[in-house]
Amino acid sequence: MKPITRIEQSLAMALAAAEGADCPPRLAGAVRHAVFPGGARVRPQLCLAVAAACGDDEPALSVAAASAIELLHCASLVHDDLPCFDDAATRRGRASVHFAYGEPLAVLAGDALIVLAFQTLSAAAASAPQRLPALIATIAQGVGMPQGIVAGQAWEGEPRVSLTTYQRAKTGALFAAATMAGAQAAGADGAPWRALGEWLGESYQVADDLRDVFCDPQVLGKPIGQDAALQRPSAAAEYGVEGALQLFERLIGAAIDAVPACPGAASLRALVRMEAERLVPKAISDELLRVAA
């Protein structure tokens, strides 16, 4: 079964388990709206790719870890789109949760997704309970304080922050959780996999900064120009388009170099290269450099 199929089935099962007869129907609808249809599912696919490279001897646990990470990512998007933050009307090409269901239900849907993530993870750990504490610690660290995605969001309200600190918290932390959790779900040490996630996450944020400048909002599925409008830290603003593209290439190179020695190293490096081309296609990169010159 393809990794993306495993992820979609696991997410569907997690939501179905939470949508009991006593669940408020509009809350269930808001949660489902936040998760389906999904984006590229980059973080859970990365988690499963690392698990596979480490042997993936507990596939039910690895896909639960991947799903938990995606549920937390979806929760962060719901909250990120709220009027108190980005006030975004669209996400993934359709109405954001608060725009479709109202602000109170969007807050509750994001909260419910956070809880569901850890419920999903713990429910799958019966066959390997000794792996659960490390997984919970890793994934929680990627979300909370002091350096998780919640901290990344909070940095937007501070008068000063270094771009690297912001990017590593806002995006890199959950990528690092994905790579480390993939290894831990397969019974391996997660520490050697942290750097891959951090570099890849930081490169993803730089790509997002670039797309916020040049991408068609219909293609991106959300408004553009938000970084400038909200005065958020941005690689494109700090380094210019050419400098941001060069930074993106350096970060992708660092991510490739950070893949630990393992039987699946070559396929993981190929996956990073493919993701880099998806994020910032060479044709667009060349055109941006031409215009910048």
C-alpha positions as CSV (number, residue, x, y, z in Angstrom):
1,M,0.0,0.0,0.0
2,K,1.3,3.4,-0.9
3,P,2.3,5.7,2.0
4,I,-0.2,8.3,1.1
5,T,-3.0,5.7,1.0
6,R,-2.0,4.5,4.5
7,I,-2.1,8.1,5.8
8,E,-5.5,8.9,4.3
9,Q,-7.0,5.7,5.6
10,S,-5.5,6.3,9.1
11,L,-6.8,9.9,9.2
12,A,-10.3,8.7,8.0
13,M,-10.4,6.1,10.8
14,A,-9.2,8.6,13.4
15,L,-12.0,11.0,12.5
16,A,-14.6,8.3,12.3
17,A,-13.7,7.1,15.8
18,A,-14.2,10.7,17.1
19,E,-17.5,11.3,15.3
20,G,-19.7,9.3,17.7
21,A,-23.5,9.7,17.9
22,D,-23.1,12.2,20.8
23,C,-20.7,14.5,18.9
24,P,-22.1,17.9,17.9
25,P,-22.6,17.6,14.2
26,R,-21.2,21.0,13.3
27,L,-18.1,20.4,15.3
28,A,-17.6,17.1,13.5
29,G,-18.1,18.9,10.2
30,A,-15.6,21.6,11.1
31,V,-13.0,19.0,12.1
32,R,-13.5,17.0,8.9
33,H,-13.4,20.3,6.8
34,A,-9.9,21.0,8.4
35,V,-8.5,17.6,7.5
36,F,-10.1,16.6,4.1
37,P,-9.2,17.1,1.4
38,G,-5.7,17.4,2.5
39,G,-2.6,19.1,1.0
40,A,0.5,17.2,0.0
41,R,0.7,15.5,3.5
42,V,4.5,16.2,3.4
43,R,5.1,15.7,7.1
44,P,3.4,12.4,7.5
45,Q,4.9,11.1,4.3
46,L,8.3,12.1,5.6
47,C,7.6,10.3,8.9
48,L,6.7,7.1,7.1
49,A,9.7,7.4,4.8
50,V,12.1,7.6,7.8
51,A,10.2,4.7,9.5
52,A,10.7,2.6,6.4
53,A,14.4,3.5,6.3
54,C,14.6,2.2,9.9
55,G,12.8,-1.1,9.3
56,D,9.2,-0.1,10.1
57,D,8.6,-3.2,12.3
58,E,5.5,-1.6,13.8
59,P,3.6,-0.2,10.8
60,A,0.4,0.5,12.9
61,L,2.5,2.7,15.2
62,S,4.4,4.5,12.5
63,V,1.2,5.4,10.6
64,A,-0.4,6.6,13.8
65,A,2.6,8.8,14.5
66,A,2.4,10.2,11.0
67,S,-1.3,10.8,11.4
68,A,-0.8,12.5,14.7
69,I,1.7,14.9,13.2
70,E,-0.7,15.7,10.3
71,L,-3.6,16.3,12.7
72,L,-1.5,18.7,14.6
73,H,-0.5,20.4,11.4
74,C,-4.1,20.7,10.4
75,A,-4.9,22.2,13.9
76,S,-2.2,24.8,13.4
77,L,-3.6,25.8,10.1
78,V,-7.1,26.2,11.5
79,H,-5.7,28.5,14.3
80,D,-3.4,30.3,11.9
81,D,-6.3,31.3,9.7
82,L,-8.3,32.8,12.5
83,P,-9.2,36.5,12.5
84,C,-6.8,37.1,15.4
85,F,-3.9,35.9,13.3
86,D,-4.0,35.8,9.5
87,D,-7.8,36.3,9.0
88,A,-7.5,34.1,5.9
89,A,-10.7,33.3,4.0
90,T,-9.3,30.4,2.1
91,R,-7.1,27.4,2.8
92,R,-6.2,24.6,0.4
93,G,-8.4,26.2,-2.3
94,R,-11.6,26.5,-0.4
95,A,-13.1,28.3,2.6
96,S,-11.0,28.3,5.8
97,V,-12.7,26.6,8.8
98,H,-13.6,29.9,10.5
99,F,-15.0,31.3,7.3
100,A,-17.1,28.1,6.7
101,Y,-18.2,27.4,10.3
102,G,-17.6,30.5,12.3
103,E,-14.8,31.5,14.7
104,P,-16.0,29.7,17.8
105,L,-16.2,26.4,16.1
106,A,-12.9,26.9,14.4
107,V,-11.2,27.4,17.8
108,L,-12.9,24.3,19.1
109,A,-12.0,22.3,15.9
110,G,-8.4,23.2,16.3
111,D,-8.4,22.2,19.9
112,A,-10.2,18.9,19.1
113,L,-7.6,18.0,16.5
114,I,-4.8,18.5,19.0
115,V,-6.4,16.1,21.4
116,L,-7.3,13.6,18.6
117,A,-3.6,13.5,17.5
118,F,-2.5,12.2,20.9
119,Q,-5.5,9.9,21.2
120,T,-4.6,8.4,17.8
121,L,-1.0,7.9,18.8
122,S,-1.7,6.3,22.1
123,A,-4.4,3.9,20.7
124,A,-1.9,2.4,18.3
125,A,0.9,1.8,20.9
126,A,-0.5,-1.4,22.5
127,S,1.9,-3.6,20.6
128,A,5.0,-1.5,21.5
129,P,4.1,0.5,24.6
130,Q,7.8,1.1,25.5
131,R,8.0,3.4,22.4
132,L,5.1,5.6,23.4
133,P,6.8,7.9,25.9
134,A,9.6,9.0,23.5
135,L,7.0,9.5,20.7
136,I,4.8,11.6,22.8
137,A,7.7,13.7,24.1
138,T,9.1,14.2,20.5
139,I,5.8,15.2,19.0
140,A,4.7,17.4,21.9
141,Q,8.1,19.2,21.7
142,G,7.5,19.9,18.0
143,V,4.2,21.6,18.8
144,G,4.6,23.4,22.1
145,M,7.0,25.6,24.1
146,P,9.8,26.7,23.9
147,Q,10.6,25.9,20.3
148,G,7.5,24.2,18.7
149,I,5.0,25.6,16.2
150,V,3.0,27.4,19.0
151,A,6.2,29.3,19.9
152,G,6.7,30.0,16.2
153,Q,3.3,31.6,16.0
154,A,4.0,33.6,19.1
155,W,7.2,35.0,17.7
156,E,5.0,36.9,15.2
157,G,3.8,39.0,18.1
158,E,7.3,39.9,19.3
159,P,9.0,43.2,18.3
160,R,12.2,41.4,17.2
161,V,13.1,37.9,16.2
162,S,15.9,36.4,14.1
163,L,14.6,34.8,10.9
164,T,16.3,31.5,11.7
165,T,14.7,31.2,15.1
166,Y,11.3,32.0,13.7
167,Q,11.5,29.5,10.8
168,R,12.9,26.7,13.0
169,A,10.0,27.1,15.4
170,K,7.2,27.9,13.0
171,T,8.0,25.2,10.5
172,G,11.1,23.3,11.3
173,A,10.0,22.0,14.6
174,L,7.2,19.8,13.3
175,F,9.4,18.5,10.4
176,A,12.0,17.5,13.0
177,A,9.2,15.8,15.0
178,A,8.2,13.9,11.8
179,T,11.7,12.6,11.1
180,M,12.5,11.7,14.7
181,A,9.1,10.1,15.3
182,G,9.4,8.0,12.2
183,A,12.6,6.6,13.6
184,Q,11.2,6.1,17.1
185,A,8.1,4.4,15.9
186,A,10.4,1.8,14.2
187,G,12.4,1.3,17.4
188,A,15.4,3.4,16.3
189,D,17.1,6.4,18.0
190,G,15.4,9.6,16.9
191,A,18.3,12.0,17.6
192,P,20.3,11.3,14.4
193,W,17.2,12.2,12.4
194,R,16.6,15.6,13.9
195,A,18.9,17.6,11.6
196,L,17.2,16.3,8.4
197,G,13.8,17.5,9.7
198,E,15.2,20.9,10.8
199,W,16.9,21.6,7.5
200,L,14.0,20.4,5.5
201,G,11.5,22.3,7.6
202,E,13.5,25.5,7.3
203,S,13.8,25.1,3.5
204,Y,10.0,24.6,3.4
205,Q,9.4,27.9,5.2
206,V,11.8,29.7,2.8
207,A,9.9,28.2,-0.1
208,D,6.6,29.4,1.5
209,D,8.0,32.9,1.8
210,L,8.9,32.9,-1.9
211,R,5.5,31.5,-2.9
212,D,3.8,34.2,-0.8
213,V,5.5,36.7,-3.2
214,F,5.1,35.1,-6.6
215,C,2.6,32.3,-6.6
216,D,-0.9,32.5,-8.1
217,P,-3.3,32.4,-5.1
218,Q,-5.6,30.0,-7.1
219,V,-2.7,27.6,-7.4
220,L,-1.5,28.1,-3.8
221,G,-5.0,27.7,-2.4
222,K,-4.6,30.6,0.0
223,P,-4.1,34.4,-0.2
224,I,-0.6,35.7,-1.1
225,G,1.1,38.9,0.2
226,Q,0.3,38.0,3.8
227,D,3.9,38.2,5.0
228,A,4.2,41.8,3.9
229,A,0.7,42.8,4.9
230,L,1.1,41.4,8.4
231,Q,4.8,42.4,8.7
232,R,5.9,38.8,9.4
233,P,9.6,37.7,9.2
234,S,10.2,36.5,5.6
235,A,13.3,35.2,3.8
236,A,12.1,37.0,0.6
237,A,11.9,40.3,2.5
238,E,15.2,39.9,4.4
239,Y,17.4,38.6,1.5
240,G,15.4,39.5,-1.6
241,V,14.2,36.9,-4.1
242,E,17.6,36.0,-5.3
243,G,19.1,35.6,-1.8
244,A,16.1,33.6,-0.7
245,L,16.4,31.2,-3.6
246,Q,20.1,30.8,-2.8
247,L,19.2,30.1,0.9
248,F,16.6,27.6,-0.2
249,E,19.2,25.7,-2.3
250,R,21.7,25.7,0.6
251,L,19.1,24.4,3.0
252,I,18.0,21.6,0.6
253,G,21.7,20.6,0.3
254,A,22.1,20.5,4.0
255,A,19.0,18.4,4.4
256,I,20.3,15.9,1.8
257,D,23.7,15.8,3.6
258,A,21.9,15.2,6.9
259,V,20.3,11.9,5.9
260,P,21.9,9.3,8.3
261,A,23.5,6.3,6.9
262,C,20.9,3.6,6.5
263,P,19.6,1.2,3.9
264,G,17.0,3.7,2.7
265,A,19.3,6.7,2.5
266,A,19.4,7.0,-1.3
267,S,15.6,6.9,-1.6
268,L,15.3,9.5,1.2
269,R,17.7,11.8,-0.6
270,A,15.7,11.4,-3.8
271,L,12.6,12.3,-1.9
272,V,14.1,15.5,-0.6
273,R,15.2,16.5,-4.2
274,M,11.7,15.7,-5.5
275,E,10.1,17.8,-2.8
276,A,12.5,20.7,-3.5
277,E,11.4,20.7,-7.1
278,R,7.7,20.6,-6.1
279,L,8.2,23.5,-3.7
280,V,10.2,25.7,-6.0
281,P,10.2,24.3,-9.6
282,K,13.4,25.1,-11.5
283,A,11.5,26.8,-14.3
284,I,10.0,29.3,-11.8
285,S,13.4,29.7,-10.0
286,D,15.1,30.5,-13.2
287,E,12.4,33.0,-14.2
288,L,12.6,34.7,-10.8
289,L,16.4,35.0,-11.1
290,R,16.0,36.5,-14.6
291,V,13.5,39.1,-13.4
292,A,15.6,39.9,-10.3
293,A,18.6,40.5,-12.5
